[in-house]
Amino acid sequence: MSDDGDEPVPIGVKLGSTRTVIALPDGDDMEIIRTLTCLATYEDALTGEERVLYGDQAATEYPDRAQFMLRSGLPEDDDRAELTKKFFDALIEENDVPENSVVVYAIPTIDNEQGLANLQAVIEDSPIGQEHVESYPESLCGAIPAMGDGLEAINEIFVSVNMGSTNLEASAYRRGEQLAPFATGAVTGNEVDRTITNHVEEETQGRVNIDKTTAREYKEEHADFVDFEPFTDVIQQPGGGSHEFTIERSVMDACNEYLDEAVDEVANSFLPELANDYMKVYQLALDQPIVLTGGMACIPGIVDEFEERLSEELNRDVEAVSAENPDTAATIGAQRIAAKLSED
């Protein structure tokens, strides 16, 4: 998309540990740019110059050297920051993202000043955001499209739980103010992938070993708390031939373990801290739906299961909701904030 006229374009950005999403207006619609957060470099056979591939193409063509530079959620050191800059600049250039823009980017709830500073530098030093650049919490941005067609979430008191690849995050919000932010790296989507690999090996009695990329694909394609169906896959055997196997338990066993642990962290770690520090906010927030965001919230049926298990754990009825597409919700919310800022 190219610049049209003098008005800055409102853009939402989320540089995620697994995927990066950019949202910007395209006429009356919304353009969504979505790709894996990875890159691979190679040497041009003719010129000898370094070339950069990013995203799905890098992961497919160079699986042996594709680097996921935000596996911890942030570019923690100079090397990762430089790789993230290469990735983001290449993504912007290839998709012709407008430089004359107001950019809002979603940031995780992680206590890592250097990582957050590096992320800020990557965004602010990029070609886009020439008019303005600002960050907002990912769990707030992700709640915005779950709570209305505009920015209604900014004027509410509620709890948001971000079920991401590298962290489980939770925060209360009071009219846009973040309260009692909580994050743990012990309950993550990445850990689900590792657990699936272990369960597949156990379920097949050691005959099948899959990598984490395959485990993530199993999770994204087959996990379903409502209508899970066993599925088959085929691997090549050493020395020739193939082996077909069926997965009946591994994927959902791992997802159920994750959800039980997530509910436990919210019920017994985050909510007691919120009640201790902000009792009235705690009471008001639990009268409103808890918003689930992040990639794990995309699994069919997980919102209702979370609601049921948390209600049982708290011994009171709670409601949970999510946006139609929780994995892109933070970027959509950030874009709506950017649109409001550009108006102002």
C-alpha positions in Angstrom: 0.0 0.0 0.0 1.4 3.4 -0.9 0.9 6.8 0.6 -2.2 8.7 -0.7 -2.5 12.4 0.1 -1.1 14.1 3.1 -3.0 12.3 5.9 -0.9 9.9 8.0 -2.0 6.3 7.8 -2.9 4.7 11.2 -1.0 1.4 11.6 -1.1 -1.3 14.3 1.9 -3.6 14.8 2.6 -6.6 16.9 6.1 -8.1 16.7 5.3 -11.5 18.3 7.6 -14.3 19.3 6.0 -16.7 16.7 4.2 -14.3 14.3 4.3 -10.6 13.4 1.1 -8.9 12.4 0.6 -5.4 10.8 -2.8 -3.9 10.3 -3.6 -0.8 8.2 -6.6 0.5 6.4 -7.2 -0.4 2.8 -10.2 1.7 1.6 -13.2 0.6 3.6 -11.4 -2.7 4.6 -8.5 -3.6 6.8 -5.3 -5.0 5.3 -3.6 -7.7 7.5 0.0 -8.6 6.9 0.8 -11.7 8.9 4.0 -13.8 8.8 6.3 -15.9 11.0 8.8 -13.8 13.0 12.0 -15.3 11.6 14.6 -14.6 9.0 17.4 -16.3 7.1 20.3 -14.8 5.3 22.1 -16.2 2.3 24.8 -15.2 -0.1 23.7 -14.1 -3.6 25.4 -16.6 -6.0 26.1 -13.9 -8.6 27.1 -10.8 -6.6 28.2 -12.3 -3.3 26.0 -9.9 -1.4 24.0 -10.9 1.6 20.3 -11.4 1.0 17.6 -11.6 3.5 14.5 -13.8 3.5 11.9 -13.5 6.2 8.8 -15.1 7.5 7.2 -18.2 6.1 9.5 -18.2 3.1 12.6 -18.2 5.3 11.2 -21.0 7.5 10.3 -23.1 4.5 13.4 -22.6 2.3 16.0 -22.4 5.1 14.6 -24.4 8.0 18.2 -25.2 9.1 19.2 -21.6 9.5 15.9 -19.6 10.0 16.3 -17.6 13.2 13.3 -16.8 15.4 14.8 -13.8 17.1 12.0 -13.1 19.6 11.6 -16.6 21.1 11.7 -14.9 24.6 9.2 -12.3 23.5 11.6 -9.4 23.1 15.0 -8.7 21.4 17.0 -9.1 24.5 20.5 -8.3 23.2 22.2 -6.3 20.4 22.4 -9.3 18.1 18.7 -10.1 18.4 17.8 -6.4 18.1 19.8 -6.2 14.8 18.2 -9.4 13.4 14.7 -8.0 14.4 15.5 -4.7 12.6 16.5 -6.6 9.5 13.3 -8.7 9.6 11.0 -5.7 10.3 12.6 -3.4 7.6 12.4 -6.2 5.0 8.7 -6.9 5.9 7.9 -3.2 5.6 9.7 -2.8 2.3 8.2 -5.8 0.6 4.7 -4.9 1.6 5.1 -1.2 0.8 3.9 -0.1 4.3 3.4 3.7 4.3 6.1 5.8 5.9 3.7 8.7 6.5 1.9 7.0 9.4 0.9 6.9 13.0 2.1 3.6 14.5 0.9 2.0 17.7 2.6 -1.2 18.6 1.6 -3.8 21.2 4.2 -4.6 23.9 4.2 -7.7 26.2 3.9 -7.6 29.9 7.5 -8.6 30.6 9.8 -7.0 33.2 12.8 -6.5 30.8 13.8 -2.9 30.3 16.6 -3.6 27.8 14.3 -5.8 25.7 11.6 -3.3 25.7 14.1 -0.5 24.8 15.4 -2.7 21.9 11.9 -3.3 20.6 11.1 0.5 20.8 14.3 1.2 18.8 13.4 -1.3 16.2 10.0 0.3 15.6 11.1 3.9 16.0 14.2 3.5 13.7 12.1 1.8 11.0 10.9 3.8 7.9 7.3 3.9 9.2 5.7 6.0 11.9 7.1 9.3 10.7 4.1 11.1 12.2 4.0 9.4 15.6 5.0 6.1 17.3 3.5 4.9 20.6 3.2 1.6 22.5 0.3 0.1 24.5 0.1 -3.1 26.5 -0.6 -6.1 24.3 -3.4 -7.4 26.7 -5.2 -4.1 26.4 -4.8 -3.9 22.6 -6.1 -7.5 22.3 -9.1 -6.8 24.4 -10.3 -3.9 22.3 -11.8 -5.9 19.4 -13.3 -8.4 21.9 -15.3 -5.7 23.6 -16.8 -3.7 20.7 -16.4 -2.2 17.3 -14.6 0.8 18.6 -12.5 1.7 21.7 -15.1 0.7 24.3 -12.5 -1.2 26.3 -10.7 2.0 27.1 -13.6 3.1 29.3 -14.2 -0.2 31.1 -12.9 -2.0 34.1 -12.0 -5.6 33.3 -9.4 -8.4 33.3 -7.4 -9.5 30.2 -5.5 -12.7 29.9 -3.0 -13.0 27.1 -2.3 -16.7 26.2 0.8 -16.3 24.2 3.7 -18.4 22.9 6.3 -17.2 25.4 4.3 -16.0 28.4 1.0 -16.2 30.1 0.1 -12.6 31.0 -2.8 -11.1 32.9 -3.7 -7.5 33.8 -6.6 -5.6 35.1 -7.6 -2.4 33.3 -9.4 0.6 34.8 -10.3 2.9 32.0 -7.1 2.2 30.1 -4.9 2.1 33.1 -3.0 -1.1 33.6 -3.1 -2.5 37.1 -1.4 -5.5 38.8 0.4 -6.7 35.6 1.3 -10.4 35.9 3.4 -12.6 33.6 4.9 -16.1 33.9 7.0 -18.1 31.4 6.0 -21.4 33.0 2.7 -21.7 31.1 3.2 -21.0 27.4 2.1 -22.0 23.9 5.7 -23.0 23.2 5.6 -25.4 26.2 2.5 -27.0 24.7 4.5 -27.7 21.6 7.3 -29.4 23.6 4.7 -31.4 25.5 3.1 -32.6 22.3 6.4 -33.9 21.0 6.9 -35.9 24.3 3.3 -37.2 24.2 3.6 -38.3 20.6 6.7 -40.3 21.4 4.9 -41.9 24.3 1.6 -42.5 22.4 3.5 -44.2 19.5 5.7 -46.2 21.9 8.8 -44.5 20.7 8.3 -45.1 17.0 7.6 -41.5 16.1 9.6 -38.4 17.0 8.4 -35.0 15.8 10.1 -31.6 16.1 8.5 -28.5 17.7 7.5 -27.0 14.3 5.5 -30.1 13.5 4.0 -30.1 17.0 2.9 -26.5 16.6 1.3 -27.4 13.3 -0.6 -30.3 14.9 -1.8 -27.9 17.6 -2.9 -25.2 15.2 -4.6 -27.6 12.8 -6.1 -30.2 15.1 -6.6 -28.9 18.7 -10.3 -28.5 19.5 -11.9 -28.6 22.9 -15.3 -29.3 21.3 -14.9 -31.6 18.4 -11.4 -33.0 18.4 -10.9 -35.9 16.0 -8.0 -38.3 15.8 -5.8 -37.7 12.8 -3.1 -39.6 10.9 0.3 -38.6 9.6 3.1 -40.4 7.8 6.9 -40.4 8.4 9.7 -41.8 6.3 11.6 -44.7 7.9 15.4 -44.8 8.0 16.5 -47.0 5.1 13.3 -46.5 3.1 9.6 -47.1 3.4 7.1 -45.1 5.4 5.2 -45.4 8.7 1.6 -44.2 9.1 0.5 -43.4 12.6 -2.6 -42.0 14.3 -2.7 -39.4 17.1 -5.6 -39.8 19.5 -4.5 -38.3 22.8 -1.2 -36.4 22.5 -2.5 -33.0 21.2 -5.5 -32.6 23.6 -3.7 -34.0 26.6 -1.1 -31.3 26.2 -3.8 -28.6 25.6 -5.7 -29.8 28.7 -2.6 -29.7 30.8 -1.9 -26.1 29.6 -5.4 -24.9 30.3 -5.4 -26.4 33.8 -2.1 -24.6 34.5 -3.3 -21.4 33.0 -6.4 -21.4 35.2 -4.4 -22.2 38.2 -2.0 -19.2 37.6 -4.9 -16.8 37.0 -6.9 -18.1 40.0 -4.2 -18.6 42.6 -1.4 -16.1 41.6 -2.8 -13.2 39.6 -6.3 -12.7 41.1 -5.2 -12.8 44.7 -2.5 -10.1 44.0 -5.2 -8.0 42.2 -7.6 -8.4 45.2 -4.9 -7.5 47.7 -3.8 -4.4 45.8 -7.1 -3.2 44.3 -10.0 -4.9 46.0 -12.7 -2.7 44.4 -11.3 -3.1 41.0 -11.1 -6.9 41.6 -14.8 -7.0 42.5 -15.9 -4.9 39.6 -13.7 -6.7 37.0 -15.0 -10.1 37.9 -18.5 -8.8 37.2 -17.4 -8.2 33.6 -16.2 -10.9 31.1 -12.6 -11.8 31.3 -11.0 -11.3 27.8 -8.7 -13.9 26.4 -6.2 -13.0 23.7 -3.2 -14.5 22.1 -2.5 -17.5 19.9 -3.6 -20.2 22.3 -7.0 -18.5 22.6 -7.6 -19.5 19.0 -8.2 -23.1 19.9 -11.9 -23.9 19.4 -13.7 -24.2 22.6 -10.9 -23.0 24.9 -12.8 -19.8 25.9 -15.8 -21.8 27.2 -13.5 -24.3 28.9 -11.5 -21.5 30.6 -14.7 -20.0 31.8 -16.0 -23.3 33.2 -12.7 -24.3 34.9 -12.0 -20.8 36.4 -15.6 -20.7 37.7 -15.1 -24.0 39.4 -11.7 -22.9 40.8 -13.1 -19.7 42.2 -16.4 -21.2 43.3 -18.3 -18.4 41.5 -19.6 -17.8 38.0 -17.3 -15.9 35.7 -17.6 -15.2 32.0 -14.9 -15.3 29.4 -14.9 -13.8 25.9 -12.4 -13.3 23.0 -12.2 -11.5 19.7 -13.2 -13.4 16.6 -9.5 -13.8 15.8 -7.5 -13.7 19.1 -4.1 -14.1 17.3 -4.6 -10.8 15.4 -6.7 -9.0 18.0 -3.7 -7.1 19.6 -2.8 -5.7 16.2 -6.4 -4.7 15.4 -6.7 -3.0 18.7 -3.4 -1.1 18.2 -4.6 0.0 14.8 -7.8 1.4 16.3 -5.8 3.4 18.9 -3.5 4.6 16.1 -6.6 5.8 14.2 -7.8 7.7 17.2 -4.4 9.3 17.7 -4.2 10.3 14.1 -7.6 12.0 14.4 -6.4 13.9 17.4 
